[in-house]
Amino acid sequence: MEDGRRKITKCYLGPDKYTYATKTHSDMGIELKGMAYEAGSPGSRLIDYINGLASKLGAEVESGSLDLERARGWLRAVREAAARLQSLADRLEGYVRQLEAQEAGAAALAAPNETVAKAQPLEAPQVTTQAQLTPEDIDREVKRTQETVKGEFRRAQGAR
C-alpha cells in the first residue's frame, strides 16, 4: 500500500495475434499469436505455426512454384526441425513417464494396499489342560505375544 491506497498489478499477455508482425512471416504461412492465445492449451501456438507452415509449403510443392535451391533449403530446415522436435518429444515422454511413476508411487503410499503388510493371524499359545499355568508363565506368554505383535507391526511398516 502506498499512501493508504492499494496497489493493483495487472498481467498483460499481449494480443491474441500480431497482425503487423505476421506480414513479415507471410512467406512461411504463419500468423504470429500472443501468449493470451496459449491460455487454451499448452502448445496450441506451436501446432498452429507448424500447420500454417506445412499448408503453405504443401501448396507451393503442389503448384510447383518452389525452385530447386529454395526446395532444398526448406527440406534441410524441415528435417532439422523434425529431428529436434523428435528429440524434444523423446525427452518429454521420459519426463512424463517419470512424473507418472512418481504420482503412482505417491498414490500407492496414500492408499491402502491389499498386497502389502497383510495382518497375519496370531497363533494362540498352546494351553494344556493337564498343567496349571503359573502367573510367571502367563507373564512370559503375554510378553512373547507382545513381542510377536511388535515384530509383525515393524515388518508391516517396513513393507510400506
Buried (B, 14 or more C-beta within 10 A) or exposed (E): EEEEEEEEEEEEEEEEEBEEEBEEBEEBBBBBBBEEBBEEEEEEBEEBBBEBBEEBBEEBEEEEEBEEEEBEEBEEEBEEEEEEEEEEEEEEEEEEEEEEEEEEEEEEEEEEEEEEBEEEEEEEEEEEEEEEEEEEEEEEBEEEBEEEEEEBEEEBEEEE
